[in-house]
């Protein structure tokens, strides 16, 4: 009788853990997207050898202006 009681207690704990995980999963936001700071195509000037923008940092999170000098 004691073993059956312990077994049922373990089963109840497992069930409660699974139920808690299911409830927590249901509360999580679904498919939340990450905002990336990418300038609009029409806002960026046309690239030229003397001045253009380089995108870097985990999916274009940062941009840097680059200027080339003749003979570089």
Secondary structure, DSSP 8 states (H G I E B T S, - for coil): -HHHHHHHHHHHHHHHHHHHHHHHHHHS-SS---------TTTS---BTTBEEEEESTTT-EEEEE---TT-
